Amino acid sequence: MLDKKSAEKSDFKAFVKAAGSDDFVFVLNLDKNVISLSEDVVKVLSIPDREFDNAFEVMSELVHPDDKELFEKGIERIKNGGESDFIAEYRFKNEKDNYIPVMIRGKLLSPKKNDRVLAGIITLKATHRDDITGLPLEIQMVQDYNDLVKENGSVSGFILAVRIEGLERINENFGLDVGDKIFALVAKACLAVRDEHTYIYRISGNKIALMNVSGKNAHDAQELYSALKRKVSEIEYNLDYAAVFTISSGVVSFINDSSEPKDLLKKADFSLSMGKKSGKHNLYLFNSTEYTKHINKLYLREKLRDSVKNDFKGFEMYYQPVVDASGIVNSSNQLQGVHVVGAEALLRWSCPEMGMLGADQVVPILEESGLIAPVGRWILIKTFTQCKMWNEYDSNFHMSVNLSYMQFERSDILLDVQMALEKSKVKPENIILEITESGYIDHIELQKILDEFHKMKIRVDIDDFGTGYSNLRYIQNLHANTLKLDYSFVHKAVLDRDGESERKVIQYIIDMAHDLGMNVCLEGVESESDIEVLAPLKADKYQGYLFGRPVSSYAFFDENKRFLFESKKE
């Protein structure tokens, strides 16, 4: 029954050769509206025969209602000469009246009018589909992409990832049925705004991926997303805004690409995450520079995890001197003597591949990954023990240790501190725990913990004071021992030698702290000329490169042994 003349065409032979066990060959005469199909297709699809008239009308009735318009538009473009190649995915009714996904690939073989033939193959798709939306799943997306790359060598287009924000809240407040309904509505909106070259999948979590490999670009993805946002707004309106939600989106575009689909999905998912960070209801275009940073961050996280598992190999504590500001200058405000009264412990981590990294690079990753809990315990024991050792030489020498707010959330910080005290045998009076000023400073639970530190005779300093929340109402309630002014304050005061504003601010803070029974430490002191400017302000402590950079415990002792201790061990 097949059109033998058309079948002899080389392009059609290629289609036949490429057909697999789940493929059916077809020949569609566009002008006579007659279709012929290979024999077994009638056993699968709900069609009247292997060959029949009124092909457009019959096939259109077999297409899922949501795909019908796309199918008809695609055929019209071929009939009107808009395209010579046809490739699209639809859902067709099978012999059991269920809809199954099929891929239709065809080529226009006879360009003459009244003799135009579209020949190709119909491929039955695996039914990896989501029960809620009916969309194919990620496993199907990978398979489809691989098939297209295998057939074409490389592809160009985009993957647009979409996530429904607020769905968890809707599930909690209204139930899973409502959440599922909204997800299904958004999936239907995606189907409504796509063209026939855009395939839609449900991927992990509350996410949908729209894949187009027809040569379109990021601009086309943006237009598609804009249309989707309008549809989502209609959904909210039709629901009378009873359940409010938004969508975030990220897109990765590619040209002549033959990458692994999972790599593209990772990039799309990264873009989606960045889209959420930049604000809900936003689209983020993939940025290779930011993605490289992201990959490096993941690599660093795994290296840190390995270090924690390997008895904290690579972690080390460095120490920077804290000096007494009183008596440090003579009557002419010139530096005359330095008395080191303590040290601030600063985390370092190193590995052969990345070298040594500071706390600013490591701590945020430890916090995000949850590794801050075990590393925080290690820091407490390490630094408390070091303080105990140096207290053998100076019984009043104190150790300042930074605490992350994630330690308060992810571990029993009181128990961790108590355990470190017991293991090290250090006097609590010689330990200072530093917390960074932020919006958390007025947290009730945090204040209760700080009260317990006060009862344990452990001192608390507020680090980087003036850069965060600055809620003076809570400062006194925290029983803070010292306010440490951030180096940015100090630098402005030092650099602006002809002005008074920055120095006045520092002076006001120092006077206030003294009135409240607290001390002030100025950080970032780098030169003797800095001391000349700062000395009249009457701070209590200084810290900065003038007195020493952060170094290992051995180097710290060696650099400061001449004047570190008021009394030497006999």
C-alpha positions in Angstrom: 0.0 0.0 0.0 3.0 2.3 0.5 3.8 4.8 -2.3 6.6 2.9 -4.0 7.7 5.8 -6.1 8.2 7.9 -3.0 9.8 5.0 -1.1 12.5 4.9 -3.7 13.6 8.3 -2.7 17.0 8.3 -0.9 15.7 10.4 2.0 12.9 8.1 2.6 15.2 5.1 2.5 17.1 6.7 5.2 14.0 7.0 7.3 13.1 3.4 6.7 16.6 2.3 7.6 16.6 4.3 10.8 13.2 2.9 11.9 13.3 0.6 14.9 11.0 -2.0 16.3 8.8 0.7 17.9 8.7 2.8 14.7 6.0 2.8 11.9 6.7 4.2 8.4 4.1 6.5 6.9 3.5 8.3 3.6 1.1 11.3 3.6 -0.1 12.8 0.3 -0.7 16.4 1.3 -2.7 17.2 -1.7 -4.9 14.1 -1.9 -5.2 14.0 1.9 -4.4 10.2 1.9 -2.1 8.5 4.3 -0.5 5.0 4.1 1.1 3.4 7.1 3.1 0.2 7.8 1.1 -2.8 8.8 1.5 -3.1 12.6 0.5 0.5 13.4 -3.2 -0.4 13.4 -2.5 -2.7 16.3 -1.3 0.2 18.4 -3.0 3.4 17.4 -6.8 3.8 17.1 -6.8 4.3 13.3 -9.4 2.8 10.9 -6.9 1.1 8.5 -3.4 1.1 7.1 -4.6 3.5 4.3 -7.5 5.9 4.4 -8.8 9.2 3.1 -9.5 12.4 5.1 -6.1 11.8 6.7 -5.9 15.2 8.3 -9.3 15.1 9.9 -8.9 11.5 11.2 -5.5 12.0 12.6 -6.5 15.3 14.2 -9.3 13.5 16.1 -6.8 11.0 17.5 -4.6 13.7 19.0 -4.9 14.7 22.6 -7.1 17.8 22.9 -4.2 19.8 24.4 -2.0 18.9 21.5 -4.6 19.2 18.7 -3.9 22.9 17.8 -0.2 22.3 17.6 -0.7 19.3 15.4 -3.0 21.2 13.0 -0.6 24.2 12.8 2.3 21.9 12.1 0.5 20.2 9.2 -0.6 23.6 7.8 3.0 24.9 7.7 4.1 21.8 5.7 1.1 22.2 3.4 1.8 25.9 2.8 5.4 25.3 2.1 6.7 26.8 5.3 8.9 23.8 6.2 10.3 20.8 4.4 11.2 18.8 7.5 8.7 17.9 10.2 9.5 16.7 13.8 7.2 17.0 16.7 5.9 15.0 19.7 2.2 14.5 20.4 -0.1 12.3 22.4 -2.2 9.9 20.2 -5.1 7.7 21.2 -4.2 4.0 21.2 -6.5 1.0 20.7 -7.5 1.1 24.4 -8.6 4.8 24.1 -5.6 5.9 26.2 -3.2 8.6 25.1 0.4 7.6 24.4 3.3 9.8 23.4 4.6 9.5 19.8 7.4 11.2 17.9 6.6 12.1 14.3 9.5 12.8 12.0 8.9 13.5 8.3 10.5 15.0 5.2 8.8 16.6 2.2 9.8 14.4 -0.8 7.8 15.8 -3.7 8.0 19.6 -4.0 5.6 19.8 -7.0 2.1 21.0 -6.4 -0.6 18.3 -6.5 2.0 15.7 -5.8 3.5 16.7 -2.4 4.3 13.8 -0.2 5.4 13.9 3.4 7.1 10.6 4.3 8.6 9.5 7.6 8.3 7.4 10.7 6.1 7.4 13.8 8.0 6.4 16.9 6.2 5.1 20.0 7.7 6.8 23.1 8.3 5.1 26.4 5.5 5.9 28.9 7.7 7.4 31.6 5.1 9.9 32.6 4.1 11.8 35.7 0.7 10.7 37.2 -0.3 14.3 38.2 0.5 16.2 35.0 0.7 13.5 32.4 4.1 15.0 31.4 7.0 12.7 30.5 9.6 12.4 33.2 13.3 13.4 33.2 14.3 9.9 32.1 12.3 10.5 29.0 13.9 13.9 28.4 17.3 12.4 28.5 16.3 9.7 26.1 14.7 12.2 23.7 17.7 14.4 23.7 20.1 11.5 23.1 18.0 10.3 20.2 18.0 13.8 18.6 21.8 14.1 19.0 22.3 10.6 17.6 20.2 11.5 14.6 21.6 15.0 13.9 25.1 14.9 15.4 24.5 18.0 17.4 21.5 20.3 18.3 20.8 23.9 18.9 18.2 25.4 21.2 17.4 25.8 24.8 16.2 24.2 28.0 13.9 26.4 30.1 13.5 25.1 33.7 10.5 26.3 35.7 9.8 25.9 39.4 6.6 26.6 41.3 7.4 28.7 44.3 5.1 28.5 47.3 3.8 25.0 46.5 5.0 23.6 49.9 3.0 26.3 51.7 -0.1 25.6 49.6 0.3 21.8 50.4 0.5 22.6 54.1 -2.4 25.1 54.2 -4.8 23.5 51.7 -3.7 19.9 51.3 -1.8 17.9 48.7 -4.8 17.7 46.4 -4.8 21.5 45.9 -1.1 21.5 45.4 -1.4 18.8 42.8 -4.1 20.7 41.0 -2.0 23.8 40.8 0.9 21.9 39.5 -1.3 20.3 36.8 -2.6 23.7 35.9 0.9 25.1 35.5 1.8 22.1 33.4 -1.2 22.7 31.2 -0.2 26.4 30.9 3.2 25.2 29.7 1.5 23.1 27.0 -0.6 26.0 26.0 2.2 28.4 25.3 4.7 26.0 23.6 5.1 25.4 19.9 5.2 21.9 18.3 9.0 21.9 18.6 9.0 22.4 22.4 8.8 19.3 24.5 7.7 19.5 28.1 8.8 17.3 31.0 8.4 17.0 34.7 11.8 16.9 36.4 12.8 16.4 40.0 10.9 18.3 42.7 8.3 21.0 41.8 10.0 21.6 38.5 9.1 21.5 34.8 11.5 21.6 31.9 10.7 22.9 28.4 13.2 21.7 25.8 13.5 23.1 22.3 16.2 21.9 19.9 14.9 23.4 16.7 17.6 26.1 16.6 15.9 28.7 18.7 17.8 30.8 21.3 17.7 32.4 24.7 15.6 35.3 23.3 12.9 32.8 22.2 13.1 31.3 25.7 12.4 34.7 27.2 9.4 35.2 25.1 8.1 31.7 26.0 8.6 32.5 29.7 6.8 35.8 29.4 3.8 34.0 27.8 3.9 31.5 30.6 3.9 34.2 33.3 0.7 35.6 31.7 -0.9 32.2 31.8 0.1 31.7 35.5 -1.5 35.1 36.3 -4.7 33.9 34.7 -4.6 30.7 36.8 -4.3 32.8 40.0 -7.1 35.1 38.8 -9.4 32.1 38.1 -8.6 30.7 41.6 -9.6 34.1 43.0 -6.1 34.3 44.5 -7.1 31.8 47.1 -3.7 30.1 46.6 -1.0 32.5 45.8 2.2 31.2 44.1 4.9 32.4 41.7 7.3 30.8 39.3 11.0 31.1 39.0 12.9 30.1 35.9 16.3 29.6 34.4 17.4 29.0 30.9 20.5 27.5 29.3 20.8 27.9 25.5 23.2 25.9 23.3 24.5 26.0 19.7 25.6 22.8 17.8 25.8 21.1 21.1 26.4 17.4 21.7 26.8 17.5 25.5 25.3 15.0 27.8 21.7 16.0 28.6 22.4 15.6 32.3 25.1 18.3 32.0 22.6 20.6 30.3 20.0 19.8 33.0 22.5 20.7 35.7 23.2 24.1 34.0 19.4 24.7 33.7 18.9 23.8 37.4 21.7 26.1 38.4 20.1 28.9 36.3 16.8 28.1 38.0 18.4 28.4 41.5 20.0 31.8 40.5 16.6 32.9 39.2 15.1 32.3 42.6 17.9 34.2 44.3 17.4 37.2 42.0 13.7 37.4 42.9 10.7 35.2 42.4 8.9 35.5 39.1 12.2 36.1 37.3 14.1 34.4 34.5 17.9 33.9 34.8 20.0 33.4 31.7 22.8 30.9 32.2 26.2 32.5 33.0 29.2 30.3 32.4 31.4 32.4 34.8 29.0 32.1 37.7 28.5 28.4 36.9 32.2 27.8 37.0 32.2 29.4 40.5 29.3 27.2 41.4 31.2 24.0 40.2 34.3 25.1 42.1 32.2 25.6 45.2 30.7 22.1 44.9 34.2 20.7 44.5 35.4 22.6 47.5 32.5 21.3 49.5 33.4 17.7 48.7 37.0 18.3 49.6 36.0 19.8 52.9 33.7 16.9 53.6 36.6 14.5 52.9 38.8 16.5 55.3 36.2 16.3 58.0 35.9 12.5 57.5 39.7 12.2 57.5 40.2 13.5 61.1 40.0 17.2 60.0 43.1 16.8 57.8 43.9 20.2 56.2 42.2 22.3 58.9 44.5 24.5 60.9 44.0 27.4 63.3 46.0 30.7 62.9 46.3 33.3 65.5 46.5 37.1 65.4 47.6 39.2 68.4 45.2 41.4 70.4 47.0 44.2 72.2 46.3 46.4 75.2 45.6 50.0 73.9 46.4 51.6 77.3 50.0 52.9 77.6 50.8 52.0 74.0 51.8 55.6 73.1 53.8 58.3 74.9 52.6 61.9 75.5 53.3 62.7 71.9 51.0 59.8 70.7 54.0 57.8 69.5 54.2 54.1 69.8 56.3 53.1 72.8 55.4 49.6 73.8 53.2 46.7 72.9 51.5 44.3 75.4 49.8 41.3 73.8 46.9 40.3 76.0 45.3 37.7 73.8 44.8 36.3 70.3 42.0 35.8 67.9 41.8 32.3 66.4 41.2 32.2 62.7 40.4 29.1 60.6 42.5 28.1 57.7 42.1 25.1 55.4 44.5 23.8 52.8 44.8 20.9 50.2 47.3 20.3 47.4 44.9 21.2 44.7 43.7 24.5 46.1 46.4 25.7 48.4 45.5 27.5 51.7 42.1 29.2 52.0 40.9 31.6 54.6 37.7 31.5 56.8 35.9 33.9 54.4 36.2 31.3 51.6 35.6 28.2 53.8 33.1 29.1 56.5 30.1 29.9 54.2 30.4 26.5 52.5 30.7 24.8 55.9 27.5 26.6 57.0 25.6 25.7 53.8 26.6 22.1 53.9 26.1 21.5 57.7 29.7 20.8 58.2 30.0 23.8 60.5 28.8 21.6 63.4 31.6 19.1 63.5 34.2 21.7 62.4 32.9 24.1 65.0 33.4 21.5 67.7 37.0 20.8 66.5 37.7 24.5 66.6 36.5 24.9 70.1 38.6 22.0 71.4 41.7 23.1 69.4 41.6 26.7 70.5 40.7 26.1 74.1 43.6 23.7 74.4 46.0 26.2 72.8 44.8 28.9 75.3 45.5 26.5 78.1 49.0 25.9 76.9 49.8 29.7 76.7 48.2 30.2 80.1 51.1 28.3 81.5 53.1 31.4 80.7 50.5 34.1 81.2 47.5 33.2 83.3 45.5 36.1 82.0 46.1 35.5 78.3 42.8 35.1 76.6 41.6 33.4 73.4 39.0 34.9 71.1 37.0 32.3 69.1 34.5 33.1 66.4 31.1 31.4 66.5 28.9 31.0 63.4 25.1 31.5 63.9 24.8 28.1 62.1 26.5 26.5 65.1 23.6 27.8 67.3 21.1 26.3 64.8 22.8 23.0 63.9 24.4 21.9 67.1 24.0 22.1 70.9 26.5 24.9 71.2 26.3 24.9 75.0 27.2 21.3 75.2 30.0 21.8 72.6 31.5 24.6 74.7 31.2 22.7 77.9 32.9 19.7 76.4 35.7 21.8 75.1 36.2 23.3 78.5 36.3 19.9 80.1 38.8 18.5 77.6 41.1 21.4 77.6 40.9 22.3 81.3 41.2 26.0 80.4 39.7 28.6 82.7 36.4 29.9 81.3 37.5 33.4 82.2 40.2 33.2 79.5 37.8 32.3 76.7 36.1 35.0 74.6 33.4 33.9 72.1 32.8 36.3 69.3 29.5 36.6 67.5 29.0 38.8 64.5 26.4 41.5 64.8 23.3 40.8 62.6 19.6 40.6 62.7 19.9 37.4 64.8 21.3 39.4 67.7 17.8 40.0 69.2 16.8 36.3 68.8 15.3 35.2 72.2 16.9 31.7 72.1 20.3 33.2 71.2 20.1 35.6 74.2 19.3 32.6 76.5 22.4 30.8 75.3 24.5 33.9 75.8 23.1 34.3 79.3 24.3 30.7 79.9 27.8 31.7 78.7 27.8 34.6 81.1 26.9 32.2 83.9 29.8 30.0 82.9 32.1 33.1 83.2 32.8 33.0 79.4 33.0 36.4 77.9 31.2 37.4 74.7 32.4 40.0 72.2 30.3 41.5 69.4 32.5 41.3 66.2 32.2 43.8 63.3 30.1 46.1 65.3 28.4 48.8 63.3 28.2 46.9 60.0 24.9 45.0 60.8 21.8 45.4 62.9 23.1 47.9 65.4 20.2 47.4 67.8 21.6 49.1 70.9 18.6 48.0 72.9 19.9 44.5 73.0 23.6 45.1 73.4 23.5 45.6 77.2 21.2 42.5 77.6 23.8 40.3 75.8 26.3 40.9 78.6 28.9 41.7 75.9 32.4 42.2 77.1 33.8 44.1 74.1 32.5 45.8 70.9 34.9 45.1 68.1 34.7 47.9 65.5 35.0 46.7 62.0 38.2 47.7 60.1 36.1 49.8 57.6 35.3 52.2 60.4 38.9 52.4 61.4 40.2 52.9 57.9 37.7 55.7 57.2 38.7 57.4 60.4 42.4 57.1 59.6 42.2 58.1 55.9 39.9 61.1 56.6 42.5 62.9 58.6 41.1 66.3 57.9 37.6 65.4 58.9 36.0 64.7 62.2 32.9 62.7 61.3 34.3 59.2 61.3 36.3 59.8 64.4 33.3 61.3 66.2 31.3 58.2 65.4 34.0 56.0 66.9 34.3 58.3 69.9 30.5 58.1 70.5 30.6 54.3 70.4 33.6 54.1 72.8 31.9 56.5 75.2 28.7 54.6 75.1 30.4 51.3 75.6 32.4 52.6 78.6 29.2 54.0 80.1 27.6 50.5 79.7 30.7 48.8 81.3 32.0 47.4 78.0 35.3 47.7 76.2 36.1 48.6 72.6 38.6 47.0 70.3 39.6 48.7 67.1 40.4 46.3 64.2 42.5 47.0 61.1 45.3 49.0 62.7 48.1 48.8 60.1 50.6 51.5 60.8 52.1 53.7 63.6 50.5 56.7 61.9 47.1 55.0 62.5 47.9 54.8 66.2 48.6 58.6 66.3 45.1 59.2 65.0 43.3 56.6 67.1 45.1 57.0 70.4 43.1 60.1 71.6 39.9 58.1 71.2 40.8 55.9 74.2 39.9 52.5 72.9 40.8 49.5 75.1 42.3 47.1 72.6 43.9 47.1 69.1 44.1 44.5 66.5 45.7 44.7 63.0 48.7 44.0 60.8 50.8 46.5 62.8 51.0 44.1 65.6 51.0 40.9 63.6 49.3 39.0 60.8 47.5 35.7 61.5 50.1 32.9 61.8 50.4 29.3 63.0 50.6 28.6 66.8 54.3 28.0 66.5 55.0 31.2 64.6 52.7 33.2 66.9 54.7 32.1 70.0 58.0 32.7 68.3 57.1 36.2 67.1 55.6 37.3 70.4 57.8 35.5 73.0 59.9 38.6 73.8 57.0 40.6 75.0 54.0 38.2 75.0 53.9 37.4 78.7 54.3 39.6 81.7 55.8 36.6 83.6 57.8 33.7 82.2 57.5 30.1 83.3 60.4 29.3 85.6 
